[in-house]
Amino acid sequence: MAVRIRLPGGTLKMKTCRELRAHERDRRVPVMKMGSLYFVWSKSQSPQEKPRDSPR
């Protein structure tokens, strides 16, 4: 089970090898291996605006 630590600039995740996603395995995001754990850093994204309803 992955552990997530939410920080002001993003999220630090601790995972095992089999829990990694493709973009984490391909190192498209910062990944550091320590022993059998992988530390993955993902930046927080600003919330996207919801589409407005059209007037009727």
Backbone atoms as SQL, in Angstrom:
CREATE TABLE atoms (id INTEGER PRIMARY KEY, chain TEXT, resi INTEGER, resn TEXT, atom TEXT, x REAL, y REAL, z REAL);
INSERT INTO atoms VALUES
  (1, 'A', 1, 'MET', 'N', 0.844, -1.178, 0.000),
  (2, 'A', 1, 'MET', 'CA', 0.000, 0.000, 0.000),
  (3, 'A', 1, 'MET', 'C', 0.891, 1.243, 0.000),
  (4, 'A', 2, 'ALA', 'N', 0.627, 2.160, -0.895),
  (5, 'A', 2, 'ALA', 'CA', 1.407, 3.383, -0.998),
  (6, 'A', 2, 'ALA', 'C', 1.045, 4.337, 0.132),
  (7, 'A', 3, 'VAL', 'N', 2.055, 5.070, 0.571),
  (8, 'A', 3, 'VAL', 'CA', 1.861, 6.081, 1.605),
  (9, 'A', 3, 'VAL', 'C', 1.990, 7.436, 0.933),
  (10, 'A', 4, 'ARG', 'N', 1.024, 8.314, 1.172),
  (11, 'A', 4, 'ARG', 'CA', 1.047, 9.651, 0.574),
  (12, 'A', 4, 'ARG', 'C', 1.176, 10.689, 1.669),
  (13, 'A', 5, 'ILE', 'N', 2.096, 11.638, 1.440),
  (14, 'A', 5, 'ILE', 'CA', 2.273, 12.750, 2.362),
  (15, 'A', 5, 'ILE', 'C', 2.029, 14.013, 1.562),
  (16, 'A', 6, 'ARG', 'N', 0.939, 14.706, 1.857),
  (17, 'A', 6, 'ARG', 'CA', 0.612, 15.932, 1.139),
  (18, 'A', 6, 'ARG', 'C', 1.408, 17.087, 1.717),
  (19, 'A', 7, 'LEU', 'N', 2.102, 17.802, 0.831),
  (20, 'A', 7, 'LEU', 'CA', 2.918, 18.946, 1.198),
  (21, 'A', 7, 'LEU', 'C', 2.455, 20.149, 0.394),
  (22, 'A', 8, 'PRO', 'N', 2.833, 21.365, 0.794),
  (23, 'A', 8, 'PRO', 'CA', 2.353, 22.558, 0.089),
  (24, 'A', 8, 'PRO', 'C', 2.663, 22.568, -1.414),
  (25, 'A', 9, 'GLY', 'N', 3.796, 22.028, -1.843),
  (26, 'A', 9, 'GLY', 'CA', 4.164, 22.071, -3.256),
  (27, 'A', 9, 'GLY', 'C', 3.808, 20.829, -4.036),
  (28, 'A', 10, 'GLY', 'N', 3.247, 19.827, -3.394),
  (29, 'A', 10, 'GLY', 'CA', 2.906, 18.594, -4.088),
  (30, 'A', 10, 'GLY', 'C', 2.712, 17.451, -3.110),
  (31, 'A', 11, 'THR', 'N', 2.910, 16.223, -3.619),
  (32, 'A', 11, 'THR', 'CA', 2.693, 15.031, -2.803),
  (33, 'A', 11, 'THR', 'C', 3.921, 14.134, -2.883),
  (34, 'A', 12, 'LEU', 'N', 4.390, 13.684, -1.736),
  (35, 'A', 12, 'LEU', 'CA', 5.472, 12.710, -1.667),
  (36, 'A', 12, 'LEU', 'C', 4.834, 11.351, -1.441),
  (37, 'A', 13, 'LYS', 'N', 5.136, 10.391, -2.326),
  (38, 'A', 13, 'LYS', 'CA', 4.555, 9.055, -2.210),
  (39, 'A', 13, 'LYS', 'C', 5.673, 8.050, -1.979),
  (40, 'A', 14, 'MET', 'N', 5.427, 7.079, -1.104),
  (41, 'A', 14, 'MET', 'CA', 6.356, 5.975, -0.868),
  (42, 'A', 14, 'MET', 'C', 5.680, 4.707, -1.373),
  (43, 'A', 15, 'LYS', 'N', 6.342, 4.042, -2.326),
  (44, 'A', 15, 'LYS', 'CA', 5.743, 2.865, -2.951),
  (45, 'A', 15, 'LYS', 'C', 6.770, 1.755, -3.103),
  (46, 'A', 16, 'THR', 'N', 6.273, 0.536, -3.320),
  (47, 'A', 16, 'THR', 'CA', 7.146, -0.567, -3.694),
  (48, 'A', 16, 'THR', 'C', 7.198, -0.626, -5.220),
  (49, 'A', 17, 'CYS', 'N', 8.086, -1.432, -5.735),
  (50, 'A', 17, 'CYS', 'CA', 8.292, -1.504, -7.181),
  (51, 'A', 17, 'CYS', 'C', 7.015, -1.870, -7.934),
  (52, 'A', 18, 'ARG', 'N', 6.266, -2.823, -7.432),
  (53, 'A', 18, 'ARG', 'CA', 5.082, -3.276, -8.163),
  (54, 'A', 18, 'ARG', 'C', 3.925, -2.274, -8.117),
  (55, 'A', 19, 'GLU', 'N', 3.994, -1.269, -7.218),
  (56, 'A', 19, 'GLU', 'CA', 2.943, -0.254, -7.123),
  (57, 'A', 19, 'GLU', 'C', 3.187, 0.925, -8.058),
  (58, 'A', 20, 'LEU', 'N', 4.371, 1.006, -8.671),
  (59, 'A', 20, 'LEU', 'CA', 4.688, 2.144, -9.531),
  (60, 'A', 20, 'LEU', 'C', 3.832, 2.143, -10.786),
  (61, 'A', 21, 'ARG', 'N', 3.439, 3.323, -11.217),
  (62, 'A', 21, 'ARG', 'CA', 2.704, 3.474, -12.472),
  (63, 'A', 21, 'ARG', 'C', 3.702, 3.650, -13.607),
  (64, 'A', 22, 'ALA', 'N', 3.228, 3.595, -14.835),
  (65, 'A', 22, 'ALA', 'CA', 4.115, 3.645, -16.002),
  (66, 'A', 22, 'ALA', 'C', 4.942, 4.924, -16.030),
  (67, 'A', 23, 'HIS', 'N', 4.318, 6.080, -15.769),
  (68, 'A', 23, 'HIS', 'CA', 5.071, 7.336, -15.832),
  (69, 'A', 23, 'HIS', 'C', 6.089, 7.440, -14.699),
  (70, 'A', 24, 'GLU', 'N', 5.864, 6.723, -13.608),
  (71, 'A', 24, 'GLU', 'CA', 6.834, 6.699, -12.513),
  (72, 'A', 24, 'GLU', 'C', 7.985, 5.756, -12.852),
  (73, 'A', 25, 'ARG', 'N', 7.670, 4.615, -13.470),
  (74, 'A', 25, 'ARG', 'CA', 8.722, 3.677, -13.893),
  (75, 'A', 25, 'ARG', 'C', 9.612, 4.288, -14.968),
  (76, 'A', 26, 'ASP', 'N', 9.017, 5.075, -15.851),
  (77, 'A', 26, 'ASP', 'CA', 9.768, 5.709, -16.939),
  (78, 'A', 26, 'ASP', 'C', 10.483, 6.973, -16.489),
  (79, 'A', 27, 'ARG', 'N', 10.358, 7.318, -15.210),
  (80, 'A', 27, 'ARG', 'CA', 11.020, 8.469, -14.594),
  (81, 'A', 27, 'ARG', 'C', 10.604, 9.797, -15.222),
  (82, 'A', 28, 'ARG', 'N', 9.326, 9.911, -15.617),
  (83, 'A', 28, 'ARG', 'CA', 8.802, 11.194, -16.118),
  (84, 'A', 28, 'ARG', 'C', 8.483, 12.137, -14.975),
  (85, 'A', 29, 'VAL', 'N', 8.474, 11.623, -13.757),
  (86, 'A', 29, 'VAL', 'CA', 8.342, 12.423, -12.537),
  (87, 'A', 29, 'VAL', 'C', 9.548, 12.080, -11.671),
  (88, 'A', 30, 'PRO', 'N', 9.940, 12.955, -10.742),
  (89, 'A', 30, 'PRO', 'CA', 11.093, 12.655, -9.893),
  (90, 'A', 30, 'PRO', 'C', 10.867, 11.408, -9.028),
  (91, 'A', 31, 'VAL', 'N', 11.790, 10.445, -9.142),
  (92, 'A', 31, 'VAL', 'CA', 11.707, 9.187, -8.402),
  (93, 'A', 31, 'VAL', 'C', 13.079, 8.898, -7.795),
  (94, 'A', 32, 'MET', 'N', 13.100, 8.492, -6.523),
  (95, 'A', 32, 'MET', 'CA', 14.348, 8.120, -5.874),
  (96, 'A', 32, 'MET', 'C', 14.137, 6.770, -5.193),
  (97, 'A', 33, 'LYS', 'N', 15.096, 5.866, -5.386),
  (98, 'A', 33, 'LYS', 'CA', 14.987, 4.538, -4.780),
  (99, 'A', 33, 'LYS', 'C', 15.897, 4.471, -3.555),
  (100, 'A', 34, 'MET', 'N', 15.321, 4.014, -2.447),
  (101, 'A', 34, 'MET', 'CA', 16.089, 3.781, -1.223),
  (102, 'A', 34, 'MET', 'C', 15.723, 2.399, -0.718),
  (103, 'A', 35, 'GLY', 'N', 16.638, 1.473, -0.856),
  (104, 'A', 35, 'GLY', 'CA', 16.358, 0.088, -0.469),
  (105, 'A', 35, 'GLY', 'C', 15.306, -0.495, -1.390),
  (106, 'A', 36, 'SER', 'N', 14.224, -0.987, -0.829),
  (107, 'A', 36, 'SER', 'CA', 13.153, -1.568, -1.647),
  (108, 'A', 36, 'SER', 'C', 11.996, -0.593, -1.845),
  (109, 'A', 37, 'LEU', 'N', 12.144, 0.652, -1.366),
  (110, 'A', 37, 'LEU', 'CA', 11.086, 1.655, -1.504),
  (111, 'A', 37, 'LEU', 'C', 11.436, 2.687, -2.565),
  (112, 'A', 38, 'TYR', 'N', 10.416, 3.166, -3.237),
  (113, 'A', 38, 'TYR', 'CA', 10.559, 4.244, -4.204),
  (114, 'A', 38, 'TYR', 'C', 9.849, 5.469, -3.648),
  (115, 'A', 39, 'PHE', 'N', 10.529, 6.603, -3.693),
  (116, 'A', 39, 'PHE', 'CA', 9.951, 7.871, -3.268),
  (117, 'A', 39, 'PHE', 'C', 9.640, 8.659, -4.525),
  (118, 'A', 40, 'VAL', 'N', 8.370, 8.997, -4.721),
  (119, 'A', 40, 'VAL', 'CA', 7.901, 9.667, -5.936),
  (120, 'A', 40, 'VAL', 'C', 7.374, 11.041, -5.545),
  (121, 'A', 41, 'TRP', 'N', 7.810, 12.066, -6.274),
  (122, 'A', 41, 'TRP', 'CA', 7.350, 13.424, -6.019),
  (123, 'A', 41, 'TRP', 'C', 6.441, 13.848, -7.155),
  (124, 'A', 42, 'SER', 'N', 5.226, 14.230, -6.842),
  (125, 'A', 42, 'SER', 'CA', 4.318, 14.752, -7.865),
  (126, 'A', 42, 'SER', 'C', 3.849, 16.127, -7.419),
  (127, 'A', 43, 'LYS', 'N', 3.968, 17.081, -8.319),
  (128, 'A', 43, 'LYS', 'CA', 3.580, 18.451, -8.002),
  (129, 'A', 43, 'LYS', 'C', 2.070, 18.568, -7.975),
  (130, 'A', 44, 'SER', 'N', 1.588, 19.426, -7.090),
  (131, 'A', 44, 'SER', 'CA', 0.140, 19.635, -7.022),
  (132, 'A', 44, 'SER', 'C', -0.277, 20.504, -8.199),
  (133, 'A', 45, 'GLN', 'N', -1.420, 20.206, -8.743),
  (134, 'A', 45, 'GLN', 'CA', -1.949, 20.960, -9.873),
  (135, 'A', 45, 'GLN', 'C', -3.070, 21.848, -9.378),
  (136, 'A', 46, 'SER', 'N', -3.157, 23.028, -9.977),
  (137, 'A', 46, 'SER', 'CA', -4.240, 23.918, -9.588),
  (138, 'A', 46, 'SER', 'C', -5.558, 23.304, -10.026),
  (139, 'A', 47, 'PRO', 'N', -6.585, 23.432, -9.221),
  (140, 'A', 47, 'PRO', 'CA', -7.876, 22.846, -9.599),
  (141, 'A', 47, 'PRO', 'C', -8.395, 23.461, -10.891),
  (142, 'A', 48, 'GLN', 'N', -8.840, 22.614, -11.779),
  (143, 'A', 48, 'GLN', 'CA', -9.348, 23.101, -13.056),
  (144, 'A', 48, 'GLN', 'C', -10.764, 23.631, -12.869),
  (145, 'A', 49, 'GLU', 'N', -11.061, 24.655, -13.637),
  (146, 'A', 49, 'GLU', 'CA', -12.397, 25.235, -13.539),
  (147, 'A', 49, 'GLU', 'C', -13.405, 24.276, -14.149),
  (148, 'A', 50, 'LYS', 'N', -14.552, 24.204, -13.516),
  (149, 'A', 50, 'LYS', 'CA', -15.615, 23.368, -14.053),
  (150, 'A', 50, 'LYS', 'C', -16.297, 24.118, -15.191),
  (151, 'A', 51, 'PRO', 'N', -16.713, 23.415, -16.228),
  (152, 'A', 51, 'PRO', 'CA', -17.417, 24.097, -17.312),
  (153, 'A', 51, 'PRO', 'C', -18.732, 24.702, -16.812),
  (154, 'A', 52, 'ARG', 'N', -18.996, 25.890, -17.244),
  (155, 'A', 52, 'ARG', 'CA', -20.228, 26.558, -16.825),
  (156, 'A', 52, 'ARG', 'C', -21.423, 26.040, -17.623),
  (157, 'A', 53, 'ASP', 'N', -22.553, 25.991, -16.958),
  (158, 'A', 53, 'ASP', 'CA', -23.779, 25.581, -17.654),
  (159, 'A', 53, 'ASP', 'C', -24.204, 26.679, -18.614),
  (160, 'A', 54, 'SER', 'N', -24.681, 26.263, -19.763),
  (161, 'A', 54, 'SER', 'CA', -25.159, 27.253, -20.723),
  (162, 'A', 54, 'SER', 'C', -26.536, 27.779, -20.296),
  (163, 'A', 55, 'PRO', 'N', -26.789, 29.067, -20.490),
  (164, 'A', 55, 'PRO', 'CA', -28.104, 29.615, -20.113),
  (165, 'A', 55, 'PRO', 'C', -29.214, 28.994, -20.959),
  (166, 'A', 56, 'ARG', 'N', -30.359, 28.806, -20.365),
  (167, 'A', 56, 'ARG', 'CA', -31.467, 28.182, -21.097),
  (168, 'A', 56, 'ARG', 'C', -32.483, 29.197, -21.520);
